[in-house]
Amino acid sequence: MDILTSMPAFGGIVWTIFFFVIALSVIVAIHEYGHYIVGRWSGIHADVFSIGFGPVLYRRKDKRGTYWQIAALPFGGFVKFAGDADASSGKDVDAMAAAAKDPVMLRQTMHGAPLWARTVTVAAGPIFNFVFSVIIFTLFGYSNGTPRDPLTVGNLPALPTEFQELQEGDLIISINGILLPKIGNTFDDNFINKLPKKPVLDYTVNRNGTEVIARGPYLRPALIGAVSPKSAALAAGLLPGDVVVAVNDESVFSFTQLVSAVEGSDGRSLDLLVWRDGLLTEKTLTPRKVDEPQSEGGFTSQWRIGVASANAFEAATEAPDLSMAITDGVIQTWSIISGSISGLGHMITGAISTCNLSGPVGIAQVSGTMASQGAQSFVWFIAVLSTAVGLMNLFPIPALDGGHLVFYAYEGVTGRPPSDRALRVLMGFGFVFIISLMVFALGNDLFCP
């Protein structure tokens, strides 16, 4: 049993905060270690490496003279390099004046190091976040494998049907006489749309070298494969593995029918009859408007309850090529980056609701929900959040890494850094902007549906 799913009274606020802190601490540690290690490689000395802010709970000094510490407020972290006045890398004028007397000491400070060393040190934090995400997605892709070709029946989930004659290891040849397309890994929507709209289908399979006909459920039944955080389905108590057998007293057997009922609800409550472990229960939920990215670009708003589909059987897998797994990891990371940028742009222009921007409360809720669905889901969420944190830190806002990189770009073009007074003013504006954005996002957490 997954230890996370067995936590007692998991929905409580204590566990939600606990897993939020775990997720954030991992991401912060990766981010700050990127700054630290690249700074060290570049000849810049780190005075403090901190996970969290505020009162120090634990501290030790290593042989290089760096203090490693854990602080009481676990909502971030920092690396304070030599010559920094604070966690945001403001200049310590007195320390820099003292270091200026010794060229070796000056070179070891953040503000006395060459432009290239400062640039790579600042950029390393977000880059480490992205690399971490790629590694996690790569490991998931490699461990989960790729479906065998020809498509082979793997695990068969429990379904409320007596017509389940498929067996693990069957090689699928055709379904109701429709040959399986050569798509390499799974069924696509075009193939599924060609199938007869019937709850029971005839699967032609190769079983132990013999071609047989096996009756089985519709290829994409109304089986819930995953439940989204902060969704109507989650609020109603739906779980992965549940099968919806009726909506408003109308029988359904396919996920497409469930989607049609939700989209046609116009936001009105739906009464679902749900099969779970051989028992039928009733659930009532109200679909919510969701802004969904489109493959061709842009967003569209649809009524959704927050569930993903699953096939009538899992495909048996085999180990993928490592280069393919790495490529998929890069693609997933880039997809999060591009989708986030697109979403932010559409929020700024008013094309989609600003409620899509979550604050700390919303992220904490998602952390708890993903942890409740198992360790794999939780680690996957950490990888997604790591990419988001890396991207956010690259925004050209003073006090963030992206703001420092803009200052360095200015120095590279003009040959001189911005004045200390200009930096103080810009950093002040940056802090005000970040705090305002956090308050706005927190308002979304509290007041958005």
Helices and strands as residue ranges (DSSP letters): H 13-41, E 46-61, E 67-81, H 93-99, H 103-107, H 115-144, E 146-147, E 171-175, E 178-179, H 189-194, E 200-207, E 210-217, E 224-227, H 232-236, E 243-247, E 250-251, H 255-263, E 270-276, E 279-285, E 288-293, E 299-304, E 307-309, E 317-318, H 322-349, G 354-356, H 360-372, H 375-393, H 401-414, H 420-447
